Amino acid sequence: MATGNDAHATSLRHSAVASPQHVKLSQAHRSAIIAGFRAATAAGPLIGDMVHGVGVKLIFADIEHSNHISNVRDAIVLSTTRNAVRQSLLGARPRLLEPVYEIEVLTIAECVEQIR
């Protein structure tokens, strides 16, 4: 499990389906997947703001294991994870949260009507 940028509201869970062909993910792949998840939730698909209140569950990851070009492969895993999470967020009909601010305005008596 990994948390996004907002540790209280966004999480990634890994529960790959057990099968005879199932191979455990390497630490490098896990790190790349977590980094891709964090990148996707740091800048959401609607306005590029942080994503809140989302859980993502990784069910299956089929990554070819080879020893050559591992840095390139990890970058591809990160990028693919980020794109998959972003597309999933878009498919979930996301909503924008409207910020609400309370302000206090100090002014002279003649300007009070203009502020309201």
N, CA, C and O atoms as a GROMACS GRO file, in nm:
protein
  464
    1MET      N    1   0.085  -0.118   0.000
    1MET     CA    2   0.000   0.000   0.000
    1MET      C    3   0.089   0.124   0.000
    1MET      O    4   0.193   0.126   0.065
    2ALA      N    5   0.048   0.224  -0.072
    2ALA     CA    6   0.120   0.351  -0.075
    2ALA      C    7   0.020   0.463  -0.063
    2ALA      O    8  -0.095   0.450  -0.106
    3THR      N    9   0.061   0.571  -0.005
    3THR     CA   10  -0.027   0.686   0.004
    3THR      C   11   0.018   0.791  -0.094
    3THR      O   12   0.136   0.801  -0.128
    4GLY      N   13  -0.078   0.870  -0.139
    4GLY     CA   14  -0.046   0.977  -0.231
    4GLY      C   15   0.007   1.097  -0.156
    4GLY      O   16   0.059   1.084  -0.045
    5ASN      N   17  -0.007   1.211  -0.215
    5ASN     CA   18   0.044   1.333  -0.156
    5ASN      C   19  -0.039   1.377  -0.037
    5ASN      O   20   0.011   1.448   0.051
    6ASP      N   21  -0.164   1.336  -0.033
    6ASP     CA   22  -0.252   1.364   0.081
    6ASP      C   23  -0.270   1.233   0.154
    6ASP      O   24  -0.359   1.154   0.121
    7ALA      N   25  -0.187   1.208   0.254
    7ALA     CA   26  -0.180   1.077   0.319
    7ALA      C   27  -0.312   1.034   0.383
    7ALA      O   28  -0.332   0.914   0.403
    8HIS      N   29  -0.401   1.125   0.414
    8HIS     CA   30  -0.524   1.089   0.482
    8HIS      C   31  -0.637   1.050   0.387
    8HIS      O   32  -0.735   0.990   0.430
    9ALA      N   33  -0.624   1.083   0.259
    9ALA     CA   34  -0.741   1.065   0.174
    9ALA      C   35  -0.716   0.986   0.046
    9ALA      O   36  -0.813   0.945  -0.018
   10THR      N   37  -0.594   0.963   0.007
   10THR     CA   38  -0.567   0.899  -0.121
   10THR      C   39  -0.475   0.781  -0.098
   10THR      O   40  -0.372   0.794  -0.031
   11SER      N   41  -0.510   0.663  -0.154
   11SER     CA   42  -0.425   0.547  -0.130
   11SER      C   43  -0.422   0.455  -0.251
   11SER      O   44  -0.513   0.454  -0.333
   12LEU      N   45  -0.314   0.378  -0.258
   12LEU     CA   46  -0.295   0.277  -0.362
   12LEU      C   47  -0.280   0.143  -0.292
   12LEU      O   48  -0.199   0.130  -0.200
   13ARG      N   49  -0.358   0.045  -0.334
   13ARG     CA   50  -0.348  -0.088  -0.275
   13ARG      C   51  -0.308  -0.186  -0.385
   13ARG      O   52  -0.358  -0.180  -0.497
   14HIS      N   53  -0.216  -0.276  -0.351
   14HIS     CA   54  -0.171  -0.377  -0.445
   14HIS      C   55  -0.220  -0.512  -0.396
   14HIS      O   56  -0.182  -0.557  -0.288
   15SER      N   57  -0.303  -0.576  -0.475
   15SER     CA   58  -0.348  -0.711  -0.441
   15SER      C   59  -0.358  -0.790  -0.571
   15SER      O   60  -0.468  -0.817  -0.620
   16ALA      N   61  -0.245  -0.826  -0.624
   16ALA     CA   62  -0.243  -0.899  -0.750
   16ALA      C   63  -0.312  -1.034  -0.734
   16ALA      O   64  -0.299  -1.099  -0.630
   17VAL      N   65  -0.384  -1.072  -0.835
   17VAL     CA   66  -0.457  -1.198  -0.832
   17VAL      C   67  -0.356  -1.313  -0.835
   17VAL      O   68  -0.266  -1.316  -0.919
   18ALA      N   69  -0.371  -1.405  -0.742
   18ALA     CA   70  -0.279  -1.519  -0.736
   18ALA      C   71  -0.308  -1.615  -0.851
   18ALA      O   72  -0.423  -1.653  -0.873
   19SER      N   73  -0.204  -1.652  -0.922
   19SER     CA   74  -0.218  -1.749  -1.030
   19SER      C   75  -0.084  -1.821  -1.045
   19SER      O   76   0.017  -1.775  -0.992
   20PRO      N   77  -0.082  -1.934  -1.115
   20PRO     CA   78   0.044  -2.006  -1.131
   20PRO      C   79   0.151  -1.922  -1.201
   20PRO      O   80   0.270  -1.940  -1.176
   21GLN      N   81   0.110  -1.830  -1.287
   21GLN     CA   82   0.206  -1.747  -1.360
   21GLN      C   83   0.244  -1.622  -1.282
   21GLN      O   84   0.330  -1.546  -1.326
   22HIS      N   85   0.182  -1.599  -1.167
   22HIS     CA   86   0.205  -1.476  -1.092
   22HIS      C   87   0.350  -1.467  -1.045
   22HIS      O   88   0.402  -1.558  -0.981
   23VAL      N   89   0.413  -1.356  -1.078
   23VAL     CA   90   0.550  -1.329  -1.036
   23VAL      C   91   0.546  -1.203  -0.950
   23VAL      O   92   0.484  -1.104  -0.987
   24LYS      N   93   0.613  -1.207  -0.836
   24LYS     CA   94   0.614  -1.090  -0.749
   24LYS      C   95   0.684  -0.974  -0.819
   24LYS      O   96   0.782  -0.994  -0.892
   25LEU      N   97   0.634  -0.854  -0.795
   25LEU     CA   98   0.697  -0.736  -0.853
   25LEU      C   99   0.829  -0.707  -0.783
   25LEU      O  100   0.840  -0.723  -0.661
   26SER      N  101   0.927  -0.666  -0.860
   26SER     CA  102   1.055  -0.629  -0.800
   26SER      C  103   1.039  -0.497  -0.726
   26SER      O  104   0.942  -0.424  -0.746
   27GLN      N  105   1.134  -0.467  -0.641
   27GLN     CA  106   1.130  -0.341  -0.565
   27GLN      C  107   1.135  -0.221  -0.660
   27GLN      O  108   1.069  -0.120  -0.635
   28ALA      N  109   1.212  -0.232  -0.767
   28ALA     CA  110   1.220  -0.122  -0.864
   28ALA      C  111   1.085  -0.099  -0.931
   28ALA      O  112   1.044   0.015  -0.952
   29HIS      N  113   1.015  -0.208  -0.964
   29HIS     CA  114   0.883  -0.194  -1.025
   29HIS      C  115   0.783  -0.136  -0.926
   29HIS      O  116   0.702  -0.050  -0.962
   30ARG      N  117   0.788  -0.183  -0.802
   30ARG     CA  118   0.699  -0.127  -0.700
   30ARG      C  119   0.723   0.023  -0.684
   30ARG      O  120   0.628   0.102  -0.677
   31SER      N  121   0.849   0.062  -0.678
   31SER     CA  122   0.882   0.204  -0.664
   31SER      C  123   0.833   0.285  -0.782
   31SER      O  124   0.782   0.396  -0.765
   32ALA      N  125   0.847   0.230  -0.903
   32ALA     CA  126   0.801   0.300  -1.023
   32ALA      C  127   0.648   0.313  -1.023
   32ALA      O  128   0.595   0.417  -1.062
   33ILE      N  129   0.578   0.209  -0.979
   33ILE     CA  130   0.432   0.214  -0.974
   33ILE      C  131   0.386   0.316  -0.870
   33ILE      O  132   0.294   0.394  -0.896
   34ILE      N  133   0.449   0.316  -0.755
   34ILE     CA  134   0.414   0.413  -0.650
   34ILE      C  135   0.442   0.556  -0.697
   34ILE      O  136   0.362   0.646  -0.673
   35ALA      N  137   0.556   0.576  -0.763
   35ALA     CA  138   0.588   0.710  -0.814
   35ALA      C  139   0.488   0.754  -0.919
   35ALA      O  140   0.449   0.871  -0.923
   36GLY      N  141   0.445   0.662  -1.006
   36GLY     CA  142   0.344   0.696  -1.107
   36GLY      C  143   0.210   0.730  -1.044
   36GLY      O  144   0.143   0.823  -1.088
   37PHE      N  145   0.172   0.656  -0.940
   37PHE     CA  146   0.049   0.684  -0.867
   37PHE      C  147   0.056   0.822  -0.802
   37PHE      O  148  -0.039   0.901  -0.811
   38ARG      N  149   0.167   0.851  -0.738
   38ARG     CA  150   0.182   0.981  -0.672
   38ARG      C  151   0.183   1.095  -0.772
   38ARG      O  152   0.129   1.203  -0.745
   39ALA      N  153   0.244   1.073  -0.888
   39ALA     CA  154   0.246   1.177  -0.992
   39ALA      C  155   0.104   1.203  -1.043
   39ALA      O  156   0.068   1.318  -1.068
   40ALA      N  157   0.026   1.098  -1.060
   40ALA     CA  158  -0.111   1.114  -1.110
   40ALA      C  159  -0.200   1.185  -1.009
   40ALA      O  160  -0.286   1.264  -1.048
   41THR      N  161  -0.180   1.158  -0.880
   41THR     CA  162  -0.265   1.221  -0.780
   41THR      C  163  -0.215   1.359  -0.738
   41THR      O  164  -0.290   1.436  -0.679
   42ALA      N  165  -0.090   1.390  -0.768
   42ALA     CA  166  -0.038   1.524  -0.736
   42ALA      C  167  -0.095   1.629  -0.829
   42ALA      O  168  -0.115   1.744  -0.790
   43ALA      N  169  -0.123   1.590  -0.952
   43ALA     CA  170  -0.180   1.681  -1.052
   43ALA      C  171  -0.294   1.608  -1.120
   43ALA      O  172  -0.273   1.534  -1.216
   44GLY      N  173  -0.414   1.631  -1.071
   44GLY     CA  174  -0.532   1.561  -1.122
   44GLY      C  175  -0.563   1.593  -1.267
   44GLY      O  176  -0.509   1.688  -1.322
   45PRO      N  177  -0.650   1.514  -1.329
   45PRO     CA  178  -0.677   1.527  -1.472
   45PRO      C  179  -0.765   1.646  -1.510
   45PRO      O  180  -0.769   1.683  -1.627
   46LEU      N  181  -0.836   1.707  -1.416
   46LEU     CA  182  -0.927   1.815  -1.453
   46LEU      C  183  -0.857   1.950  -1.460
   46LEU      O  184  -0.857   2.014  -1.565
   47ILE      N  185  -0.798   1.994  -1.351
   47ILE     CA  186  -0.734   2.126  -1.350
   47ILE      C  187  -0.590   2.121  -1.301
   47ILE      O  188  -0.529   2.225  -1.278
   48GLY      N  189  -0.537   2.001  -1.285
   48GLY     CA  190  -0.399   1.988  -1.241
   48GLY      C  191  -0.378   2.008  -1.092
   48GLY      O  192  -0.265   2.024  -1.047
   49ASP      N  193  -0.486   2.006  -1.015
   49ASP     CA  194  -0.476   2.022  -0.871
   49ASP      C  195  -0.468   1.884  -0.806
   49ASP      O  196  -0.499   1.784  -0.870
   50MET      N  197  -0.428   1.879  -0.680
   50MET     CA  198  -0.412   1.754  -0.608
   50MET      C  199  -0.546   1.681  -0.597
   50MET      O  200  -0.650   1.742  -0.577
   51VAL      N  201  -0.540   1.549  -0.611
   51VAL     CA  202  -0.659   1.464  -0.603
   51VAL      C  203  -0.678   1.424  -0.457
   51VAL      O  204  -0.583   1.386  -0.389
   52HIS      N  205  -0.803   1.432  -0.409
   52HIS     CA  206  -0.836   1.397  -0.270
   52HIS      C  207  -0.942   1.288  -0.268
   52HIS      O  208  -1.026   1.280  -0.358
   53GLY      N  209  -0.938   1.204  -0.166
   53GLY     CA  210  -1.044   1.107  -0.143
   53GLY      C  211  -1.055   0.997  -0.246
   53GLY      O  212  -1.166   0.958  -0.283
   54VAL      N  213  -0.943   0.946  -0.295
   54VAL     CA  214  -0.944   0.845  -0.399
   54VAL      C  215  -0.867   0.722  -0.352
   54VAL      O  216  -0.761   0.735  -0.291
   55GLY      N  217  -0.920   0.606  -0.380
   55GLY     CA  218  -0.848   0.482  -0.357
   55GLY      C  219  -0.828   0.412  -0.490
   55GLY      O  220  -0.922   0.400  -0.568
   56VAL      N  221  -0.709   0.365  -0.516
   56VAL     CA  222  -0.678   0.294  -0.640
   56VAL      C  223  -0.628   0.156  -0.601
   56VAL      O  224  -0.542   0.142  -0.514
   57LYS      N  225  -0.683   0.054  -0.665
   57LYS     CA  226  -0.643  -0.083  -0.635
   57LYS      C  227  -0.579  -0.144  -0.759
   57LYS      O  228  -0.642  -0.156  -0.864
   58LEU      N  229  -0.453  -0.184  -0.746
   58LEU     CA  230  -0.381  -0.250  -0.855
   58LEU      C  231  -0.412  -0.399  -0.846
   58LEU      O  232  -0.376  -0.465  -0.749
   59ILE      N  233  -0.478  -0.451  -0.948
   59ILE     CA  234  -0.519  -0.591  -0.946
   59ILE      C  235  -0.416  -0.678  -1.016
   59ILE      O  236  -0.387  -0.789  -0.971
   60PHE      N  237  -0.361  -0.631  -1.126
   60PHE     CA  238  -0.269  -0.713  -1.204
   60PHE      C  239  -0.168  -0.624  -1.274
   60PHE      O  240  -0.204  -0.518  -1.327
   61ALA      N  241  -0.044  -0.665  -1.274
   61ALA     CA  242   0.061  -0.594  -1.348
   61ALA      C  243   0.147  -0.698  -1.418
   61ALA      O  244   0.208  -0.783  -1.353
   62ASP      N  245   0.152  -0.690  -1.549
   62ASP     CA  246   0.233  -0.783  -1.628
   62ASP      C  247   0.352  -0.706  -1.683
   62ASP      O  248   0.340  -0.634  -1.783
   63ILE      N  249   0.465  -0.719  -1.617
   63ILE     CA  250   0.585  -0.645  -1.656
   63ILE      C  251   0.692  -0.746  -1.694
   63ILE      O  252   0.726  -0.836  -1.617
   64GLU      N  253   0.746  -0.729  -1.814
   64GLU     CA  254   0.850  -0.819  -1.862
   64GLU      C  255   0.976  -0.799  -1.778
   64GLU      O  256   1.020  -0.686  -1.759
   65HIS      N  257   1.031  -0.907  -1.729
   65HIS     CA  258   1.152  -0.900  -1.647
   65HIS      C  259   1.274  -0.928  -1.733
   65HIS      O  260   1.292  -1.038  -1.784
   66SER      N  261   1.357  -0.827  -1.749
   66SER     CA  262   1.483  -0.844  -1.820
   66SER      C  263   1.586  -0.754  -1.754
   66SER      O  264   1.551  -0.653  -1.693
   67ASN      N  265   1.710  -0.790  -1.765
   67ASN     CA  266   1.815  -0.717  -1.695
   67ASN      C  267   1.868  -0.598  -1.774
   67ASN      O  268   1.930  -0.509  -1.716
   68HIS      N  269   1.847  -0.594  -1.904
   68HIS     CA  270   1.899  -0.482  -1.981
   68HIS      C  271   1.797  -0.368  -1.985
   68HIS      O  272   1.677  -0.390  -1.975
   69ILE      N  273   1.846  -0.251  -2.001
   69ILE     CA  274   1.772  -0.124  -2.004
   69ILE      C  275   1.671  -0.110  -1.890
   69ILE      O  276   1.558  -0.068  -1.912
   70SER      N  277   1.711  -0.145  -1.769
   70SER     CA  278   1.619  -0.142  -1.656
   70SER      C  279   1.573  -0.001  -1.623
   70SER      O  280   1.458   0.018  -1.582
   71ASN      N  281   1.659   0.100  -1.640
   71ASN     CA  282   1.618   0.238  -1.611
   71ASN      C  283   1.509   0.284  -1.705
   71ASN      O  284   1.415   0.352  -1.664
   72VAL      N  285   1.522   0.248  -1.832
   72VAL     CA  286   1.420   0.285  -1.930
   72VAL      C  287   1.290   0.213  -1.899
   72VAL      O  288   1.183   0.273  -1.905
   73ARG      N  289   1.298   0.085  -1.865
   73ARG     CA  290   1.179   0.007  -1.833
   73ARG      C  291   1.107   0.066  -1.712
   73ARG      O  292   0.984   0.076  -1.713
   74ASP      N  293   1.182   0.106  -1.608
   74ASP     CA  294   1.120   0.164  -1.490
   74ASP      C  295   1.052   0.296  -1.523
   74ASP      O  296   0.946   0.327  -1.469
   75ALA      N  297   1.111   0.375  -1.612
   75ALA     CA  298   1.048   0.500  -1.654
   75ALA      C  299   0.919   0.472  -1.730
   75ALA      O  300   0.822   0.546  -1.717
   76ILE      N  301   0.919   0.367  -1.809
   76ILE     CA  302   0.797   0.330  -1.883
   76ILE      C  303   0.689   0.281  -1.786
   76ILE      O  304   0.572   0.313  -1.804
   77VAL      N  305   0.728   0.205  -1.685
   77VAL     CA  306   0.632   0.159  -1.583
   77VAL      C  307   0.572   0.279  -1.511
   77VAL      O  308   0.450   0.284  -1.490
   78LEU      N  309   0.655   0.374  -1.472
   78LEU     CA  310   0.607   0.495  -1.404
   78LEU      C  311   0.509   0.571  -1.493
   78LEU      O  312   0.400   0.608  -1.448
   79SER      N  313   0.546   0.594  -1.617
   79SER     CA  314   0.462   0.669  -1.710
   79SER      C  315   0.330   0.596  -1.736
   79SER      O  316   0.224   0.659  -1.740
   80THR      N  317   0.336   0.466  -1.755
   80THR     CA  318   0.216   0.388  -1.781
   80THR      C  319   0.124   0.388  -1.660
   80THR      O  320   0.002   0.399  -1.674
   81THR      N  321   0.181   0.378  -1.541
   81THR     CA  322   0.100   0.383  -1.418
   81THR      C  323   0.031   0.518  -1.406
   81THR      O  324  -0.088   0.525  -1.377
   82ARG      N  325   0.107   0.625  -1.428
   82ARG     CA  326   0.050   0.760  -1.419
   82ARG      C  327  -0.066   0.775  -1.517
   82ARG      O  328  -0.172   0.826  -1.481
   83ASN      N  329  -0.046   0.732  -1.641
   83ASN     CA  330  -0.152   0.744  -1.742
   83ASN      C  331  -0.272   0.658  -1.707
   83ASN      O  332  -0.386   0.700  -1.728
   84ALA      N  333  -0.250   0.538  -1.656
   84ALA     CA  334  -0.362   0.449  -1.619
   84ALA      C  335  -0.444   0.509  -1.506
   84ALA      O  336  -0.566   0.505  -1.509
   85VAL      N  337  -0.376   0.564  -1.406
   85VAL     CA  338  -0.449   0.626  -1.294
   85VAL      C  339  -0.526   0.748  -1.342
   85VAL      O  340  -0.641   0.768  -1.303
   86ARG      N  341  -0.464   0.831  -1.425
   86ARG     CA  342  -0.532   0.950  -1.478
   86ARG      C  343  -0.656   0.912  -1.559
   86ARG      O  344  -0.762   0.973  -1.544
   87GLN      N  345  -0.644   0.810  -1.644
   87GLN     CA  346  -0.758   0.766  -1.723
   87GLN      C  347  -0.868   0.706  -1.634
   87GLN      O  348  -0.987   0.725  -1.661
   88SER      N  349  -0.828   0.636  -1.530
   88SER     CA  350  -0.926   0.581  -1.435
   88SER      C  351  -1.000   0.693  -1.363
   88SER      O  352  -1.121   0.685  -1.342
   89LEU      N  353  -0.927   0.796  -1.326
   89LEU     CA  354  -0.990   0.910  -1.259
   89LEU      C  355  -1.091   0.979  -1.351
   89LEU      O  356  -1.200   1.016  -1.308
   90LEU      N  357  -1.055   0.994  -1.477
   90LEU     CA  358  -1.148   1.056  -1.572
   90LEU      C  359  -1.271   0.969  -1.593
   90LEU      O  360  -1.382   1.021  -1.609
   91GLY      N  361  -1.253   0.838  -1.594
   91GLY     CA  362  -1.365   0.747  -1.613
   91GLY      C  363  -1.458   0.739  -1.492
   91GLY      O  364  -1.570   0.689  -1.503
   92ALA      N  365  -1.413   0.789  -1.379
   92ALA     CA  366  -1.493   0.783  -1.256
   92ALA      C  367  -1.578   0.909  -1.237
   92ALA      O  368  -1.633   0.929  -1.129
   93ARG      N  369  -1.590   0.991  -1.338
   93ARG     CA  370  -1.668   1.116  -1.333
   93ARG      C  371  -1.625   1.203  -1.214
   93ARG      O  372  -1.702   1.221  -1.119
   94PRO      N  373  -1.504   1.255  -1.218
   94PRO     CA  374  -1.456   1.337  -1.106
   94PRO      C  375  -1.532   1.468  -1.094
   94PRO      O  376  -1.595   1.514  -1.189
   95ARG      N  377  -1.525   1.528  -0.976
   95ARG     CA  378  -1.590   1.657  -0.950
   95ARG      C  379  -1.486   1.753  -0.895
   95ARG      O  380  -1.393   1.714  -0.824
   96LEU      N  381  -1.505   1.878  -0.928
   96LEU     CA  382  -1.419   1.982  -0.872
   96LEU      C  383  -1.476   2.026  -0.738
   96LEU      O  384  -1.598   2.041  -0.723
   97LEU      N  385  -1.390   2.046  -0.642
   97LEU     CA  386  -1.432   2.098  -0.513
   97LEU      C  387  -1.426   2.249  -0.518
   97LEU      O  388  -1.327   2.306  -0.564
   98GLU      N  389  -1.530   2.313  -0.471
   98GLU     CA  390  -1.534   2.459  -0.472
   98GLU      C  391  -1.478   2.513  -0.341
   98GLU      O  392  -1.530   2.483  -0.234
   99PRO      N  393  -1.372   2.591  -0.350
   99PRO     CA  394  -1.317   2.647  -0.226
   99PRO      C  395  -1.410   2.753  -0.168
   99PRO      O  396  -1.470   2.831  -0.242
  100VAL      N  397  -1.420   2.756  -0.038
  100VAL     CA  398  -1.501   2.855   0.032
  100VAL      C  399  -1.409   2.930   0.126
  100VAL      O  400  -1.338   2.870   0.207
  101TYR      N  401  -1.411   3.061   0.114
  101TYR     CA  402  -1.326   3.144   0.197
  101TYR      C  403  -1.410   3.241   0.278
  101TYR      O  404  -1.512   3.291   0.231
  102GLU      N  405  -1.367   3.266   0.398
  102GLU     CA  406  -1.429   3.369   0.480
  102GLU      C  407  -1.326   3.481   0.494
  102GLU      O  408  -1.212   3.458   0.535
  103ILE      N  409  -1.369   3.601   0.460
  103ILE     CA  410  -1.276   3.714   0.468
  103ILE      C  411  -1.336   3.824   0.555
  103ILE      O  412  -1.458   3.832   0.572
  104GLU      N  413  -1.251   3.905   0.607
  104GLU     CA  414  -1.294   4.021   0.684
  104GLU      C  415  -1.236   4.144   0.615
  104GLU      O  416  -1.116   4.153   0.592
  105VAL      N  417  -1.324   4.238   0.581
  105VAL     CA  418  -1.282   4.358   0.510
  105VAL      C  419  -1.297   4.478   0.603
  105VAL      O  420  -1.402   4.501   0.662
  106LEU      N  421  -1.191   4.552   0.615
  106LEU     CA  422  -1.194   4.676   0.693
  106LEU      C  423  -1.193   4.793   0.596
  106LEU      O  424  -1.106   4.802   0.509
  107THR      N  425  -1.289   4.881   0.612
  107THR     CA  426  -1.298   4.995   0.522
  107THR      C  427  -1.364   5.112   0.593
  107THR      O  428  -1.413   5.100   0.706
  108ILE      N  429  -1.364   5.224   0.528
  108ILE     CA  430  -1.431   5.341   0.584
  108ILE      C  431  -1.581   5.329   0.559
  108ILE      O  432  -1.623   5.255   0.471
  109ALA      N  433  -1.661   5.400   0.635
  109ALA     CA  434  -1.808   5.388   0.630
  109ALA      C  435  -1.865   5.418   0.492
  109ALA      O  436  -1.965   5.357   0.453
  110GLU      N  437  -1.806   5.509   0.417
  110GLU     CA  438  -1.861   5.546   0.286
  110GLU      C  439  -1.851   5.432   0.184
  110GLU      O  440  -1.926   5.432   0.085
  111CYS      N  441  -1.763   5.336   0.204
  111CYS     CA  442  -1.742   5.229   0.105
  111CYS      C  443  -1.815   5.099   0.138
  111CYS      O  444  -1.807   5.004   0.061
  112VAL      N  445  -1.885   5.093   0.250
  112VAL     CA  446  -1.950   4.969   0.292
  112VAL      C  447  -2.049   4.920   0.188
  112VAL      O  448  -2.052   4.800   0.159
  113GLU      N  449  -2.130   5.006   0.130
  113GLU     CA  450  -2.230   4.965   0.032
  113GLU      C  451  -2.166   4.907  -0.094
  113GLU      O  452  -2.224   4.818  -0.156
  114GLN      N  453  -2.050   4.952  -0.132
  114GLN     CA  454  -1.983   4.903  -0.253
  114GLN      C  455  -1.928   4.761  -0.232
  114GLN      O  456  -1.914   4.686  -0.328
  115ILE      N  457  -1.896   4.726  -0.110
  115ILE     CA  458  -1.837   4.595  -0.081
  115ILE      C  459  -1.942   4.486  -0.080
  115ILE      O  460  -1.914   4.374  -0.122
  116ARG      N  461  -2.060   4.514  -0.034
  116ARG     CA  462  -2.165   4.412  -0.024
  116ARG      C  463  -2.202   4.367  -0.160
  116ARG      O  464  -2.288   4.281  -0.176
   0.00000   0.00000   0.00000
